[in-house]
Amino acid sequence: MEKLFSYGTLQYESVQLSTFGRKLEGVPDVLLGYKLEKIKITDPDVIKTSGESEHLILIPSGNIQDQIKGTVFEISPAELKQADDYEVEAYKRVKINLLSGGRAWAYVSAAH
């Protein structure tokens, strides 16, 4: 199984059902050293799935005082690929360290 840290629309039940075909169970955790910004989404399928044309995106700050609360989900490798397909090109998937001491995948700004 893979761990995925979500801080945005992947926490929505409607997005989970559309993307994975099931509701995910997760645990709260915190990511350090990042800030959140909003980006404009233009992909009509993503807007339809999330119900929003603006999504949050992680920007590395390098300051461990910056904390982002989110949820860690355990998903299969196939579901991780489905999450990749859901995210638009502005995001890239990277391995991150969490406050709990765990590691997980997260979608961050591809521009940074």
RAGI-V73439 format. One record per residue. PHI is phi in whole degrees, -180 to 180 (none if undefined). D_CENTER is the distance of its C-alpha to the mean C-alpha in Angstrom with 1 decimal. Layout:
phi = (PHI | PHI)
d_center = (D_CENTER | D_CENTER)
//
This chain:
phi = (none | -110 | -105 | -128 | -90 | -116 | -125 | -141 | -68 | -69 | -84 | -75 | -58 | -63 | -70 | -63 | -62 | -71 | -84 | -112 | 76 | -158 | -86 | -89 | -104 | -142 | -125 | -68 | -157 | -134 | -104 | -105 | 87 | -134 | -122 | -105 | -128 | -106 | -127 | -86 | -99 | -113 | -70 | -62 | -68 | -67 | -62 | -63 | -67 | -87 | 79 | -138 | -100 | -121 | -122 | -81 | -142 | -83 | -121 | -64 | -109 | 77 | -108 | -69 | -73 | -78 | -125 | -117 | -83 | -162 | -131 | -101 | -111 | -97 | -134 | -78 | -57 | -66 | -69 | -62 | -64 | -64 | -64 | -58 | -67 | -70 | -72 | -83 | -63 | -70 | -108 | -130 | -94 | -134 | -83 | -129 | -98 | -111 | -57 | -67 | 99 | -81 | -123 | -155 | -80 | -148 | -97 | -121 | -62 | -71 | -84 | -118)
d_center = (16.5 | 13.2 | 10.9 | 7.1 | 5.7 | 3.6 | 5.3 | 5.8 | 7.3 | 6.0 | 8.1 | 10.9 | 13.6 | 14.7 | 11.5 | 11.6 | 15.3 | 15.2 | 12.7 | 13.9 | 17.1 | 16.6 | 15.2 | 13.1 | 14.5 | 12.6 | 13.8 | 13.0 | 12.5 | 12.4 | 11.4 | 14.4 | 15.4 | 12.8 | 13.2 | 11.4 | 13.0 | 13.1 | 13.5 | 15.7 | 14.6 | 17.7 | 16.8 | 18.7 | 17.1 | 13.6 | 15.4 | 17.4 | 14.6 | 12.7 | 16.0 | 14.9 | 15.8 | 13.9 | 10.2 | 8.8 | 8.1 | 8.6 | 12.3 | 14.1 | 17.0 | 18.8 | 19.8 | 19.0 | 20.1 | 16.9 | 14.7 | 11.2 | 11.2 | 8.5 | 8.9 | 9.3 | 10.0 | 12.7 | 12.7 | 15.3 | 15.3 | 16.0 | 13.0 | 10.8 | 12.9 | 12.4 | 8.6 | 9.8 | 12.3 | 10.3 | 8.5 | 11.4 | 13.3 | 12.2 | 9.1 | 9.8 | 8.5 | 10.3 | 11.5 | 11.4 | 13.9 | 13.4 | 16.2 | 17.2 | 18.2 | 15.7 | 13.6 | 10.3 | 8.1 | 5.2 | 4.8 | 7.7 | 10.7 | 12.9 | 15.8 | 15.8)
//
